[in-house]
Amino acid sequence: MSSAVDLFLSAASEDALAARELADALAGAGFTCAGDARDGSSREELAALETARGLVLVLSAAANATPDIVRELERAAARGIPIIPYAIQDVSPSPSIAYFTATIPPIPAWSADRQPTLRILVEAARRALKESVATRERPALSATRYSKARYGDGRALQTGVAILLVISAGLNAYALYRDAGFLWALMRAQQGAPSVTAQDHLGWTALVSSWAVWTVIVSTILVFRRARLNLLSSFGSVRLTAREIVWRPIAPFANGVWMPRMARDLRASSSADASSDGENWPLARGWGVTFSCAYLLVGIRDFMLNTMPQYSASILGVNAALDLSLVVSTPLTYTVLSQVLDAVRARHRSRLSPQASTVSAADARDPAAAETSSTGPDVLVLHAAGDETIAASLGGGLSQYQCRCWTLSDSSTASSLAAADFAGFAAVLVVVSRTSHASEAMTALVRSALDGSAPVIPFVVDPPPMGSPLGHYIRSLHWIDGAAGPAALRSDRVRTVLSSSRVDAGVAGVTTTPLAGGVFSPLHVSDASAVRYRSAKRLRAIARALAIVQAAAAAFLGLLPIGVILDPDAVSIDAPIVLSAYLAVASLPAWFAFLIWIRTTHNNARALRLPGLESRAWLSSQVGVPVMSLVLGGRAIGRLWTAVRGSEERKRGWKNEVARYQVAWTAAGFIWTTGAMASAVLGAQGAMVMAMIVSEVQCLATITRGLLRARIIKDAGSRLDDRARREWQIAE
């Protein structure tokens, strides 16, 4: 049932007669209906629920005890369609149903004569559909010239874009070299340098920034257009339109937000299993932030050139920062665009690859199959891409039950699996994490597993949010709290399911033991006690000691500006630059040790299967690269700290210690950088007292950075060690 319907009837199987009566009455009034009473939701009925404009709930005692009713109500509420309760029995809705219908009075229809209530229902449905807001989802694209788009690999386009970006990066690097050299000469007041204005010095290099910006814009338009056409050639529908791909990158400042969003949409559309959460693609967000900073710096430089051209040092400092941001933005642009094209290619290859054949009864006679059919139940572990380590640890936790653990050998087969394919398993264990919340493939697998005879056990690492397709099914099942790790598998429910003997479903042509050569493959099992966790207490102590030394050295250097303020004529104009260099050298050991500690902590967090982690390379880049550290360093460290702290603190605003940490880290970095530039300019102009005051602020910012490093090193390290000992039984 692919066409849209007006009303979806949600009723228990015991209320089949009442549901048919409602369907006939609504059909006679001109409404199209779907979703008759059933024991389990079929694919056609769920497709009808996705297109229905309203939902009619047949409320009864049987409906209160039917889990499918709650799932359908949750999906209807997530889509924002109206819900009309029609009570055929004088019962109160269950708490789960009342959560969605508490503000909607039901139509009482438990009397013998239902004709008046049916007329009330028809009027209520007509009024609800008239007042309902149109669905927010985009309609499928109509047949246009793009529906006949041909697939193009885009290798030549990718090479051309790479050449353009390399030229742009080279020009910006040369402009940065010239600006830095002239700025250094201007600060040292060398002879002849002050006579040249910033505008005369910039000359043609002022156009380099415009060239770089337009190179990024044009490259984005070309690559996104090719990616969209390739998706249309394979699937016939893409969220983005051709006009959006053209005008959104051209819109000034707004393109810093829209381009990463379009990249995430195309990447999500290209995902074979839709398990990659586009909103959690940090590279695209970093690309947008860098591009927005470049736009802002262009505006500041042009404003200063037109209003205060006499401040040559400040103008050249802004232009140098602009060149640096464009140099950083260029490789980010190529990486993002390449990942989008690679995702489209992977999706195209998965569509053309042959589907894995299902397991037949004849395959059971295979010797390899007989080797795997030892004693013990078979358990299927379903997980999204990126949750392999969690699934492997669960396999180790199930070893206490002498289970044979399986997983899908190819995620592209998910959409073709049916309930009969799960008949050979004693249980289906579903890993529910952030990467699986919006996964269509995981939703399809869980739906098929629920239709089968094997019990479905969700292992919830991160509870699904409201409106999550996977949560539509998971919320009505009994969860296992995944925060405790594999130790949670020792529950009585898991023990009962795996120890009891199951009656075979008796499906013809399906073996009761899955085979490694078919759709399913053995799960790589890891033992929690053998996990690669390093306490690294010595490294933590060294990094924390160096952070404290950094704060102490900055406090000592903070005495020098006070002496200069008392006798400003006794020092040269290079004093602010020298002090900034001393502060940088004093911070270098703490910075280097902090980077090593960050990498070790991230590895430990991954070993403990903590959710919400970024990639290690991206985390190190955000913290270690100077320009990126100012903008993204605090957020990256805060995200790691939040993952380590878990659900212990969910406060908002300034009550959240992690939020305060991020703001303080970013503010200290900005103050230090701007203070270094301002003190150098003031010193070159002879305002030594003001320069030293600004340098004193630099020292305070350095002290703040050192104390923040020491704080997070102590807290995060101790929390990880406690969690490893408590939940994963890892000895120090």
Beta strands, then each sheet from edge to edge (+ up, - down):
strand 1: 7-10
strand 2: 33-34
strand 3: 54-59
strand 4: 83-87
strand 5: 107-108
strand 6: 378-382
strand 7: 404-408
strand 8: 427-432
strand 9: 456-460
strand 10: 480-481
strand 11: 520-522
sheet 1: 2+ 1+ 3+ 4+ 5+
sheet 2: 10+ 9+ 8+ 6+ 7+ 11-
end
